[in-house]
Amino acid sequence: MIKTTGFYDLCIQESLFTSLLTNNDLIESLKSLHNFGYRTIAVNQSIDDGNIEVGKKKKKREPRETQDIVPVPFNLKRIQDVVAQLQLENFVVLNRLTVFFSHQEALHKITKSTNYKKFHIIAAAPTTMPAFTFTCTSLEADIFSFNPENKFNMRLNRKHYNLLIDRGFHFELLYSAAIQDSTKRKNLIHASHLFHAFGKSKNIIFSSGAENFMYIRSPYDIINLGFIFGLSELQCKSAVFHCPSKVVLNSVGRRHGKAVMFVENIESEKEDVIMLQESEGEDMETDQPRQKKTKI
Amino acid sequence: MANSFYIDLSLKFPDPYGSEVSPVYFKKNITEALCQLFGEVSSAVDIDLLKFDKEGRRGILRVPKSHYVKLRSSLTLASRYEGTVCCYIIHKVSPFLLGLQGDSRNYNH
């Protein structure tokens, strides 16, 4: 079970961490993230469904080659080592995957991939209307995202919005795009006002989406910034605190099937290895045995 | 209740030894940021730079209560200082100048 506390930034691009070559840079940036008040961050990797079709063609030519479409999750070892070294309390780092897709066929391949299951959080970013309706009806993910570079071109309506909320989705706004240039800012404000019009800005989360450390702002700045995105004072706070924490909780639920129950033996003096069992009911035979985990 | 807010903020560059910042340019950059996001009328509001430390690029601003949210959000979205990337870090905000002296947010038991 992942225990997380606020504040949250559930989208920091992988490139931000890969660009920090020396350990000192990494230490500095993690320190300032901690000083800002962030306690849970997620390293984001994205895949586009346009690239996968190229992969498909390749496979037809060379049927032996079994390459996974989904990238291997970013190795958090280096970050976690630094966190342990700095003795930052309650600082959690997660993996997140953003899937940009225009057809549901390609999506099927992605969800069946083995790497897909290794990610903690999954964000869906449909680019066409059929893909959007598919997301509303049957896709299992945690976050509904979109690319602020393009105009928000979905025909949103109240029914779809509420459908997504009922299925535990949260709507994401990437604020670093708003800092970078005014077109992205316009798109972002447009989208957030649509969310306000159709769903009263329910279940909105803010995350940075930053590729450079200079584009990360403190959570209190973001709470204030929420006003121009049409959120109320309370919604602003929950957009960086309560809603992302629900995202993390929901993601645990999604990864483990219908019912989640962790049975842990806390008395460590009797047994060295703490066994963690899950009772899954009917889901047991359909899912993989990797759901039985050993955790300390 | 006080009519204005006091903001303790500093300007940060990716390169720690970046260009020198004078109080006039600091204020100009803030007004520009406000102008960029909210236009001429909003940027015409009385903002005062009470103190400025050149070395640390840190200063104290006074802003009318009615324009606090606007100013703060434009500081959040500001990313340029004379063509270079920068960011504003807001350390503390208080409706009283004395409130900047200390708060309970960083208090450790």
Interface residues (C-beta under 8 A of the other chain):
Chain A: A178 I179 Q180 S182 R185 N212 F213 M214 Y215 R217 S218 Y220 D221 I222 N224 L225 F227 I228
Chain B: K12 P14 Q36 V69 R72 S73 L75 T76 L77 A78 S79 V85 C86 C87 I89 I90
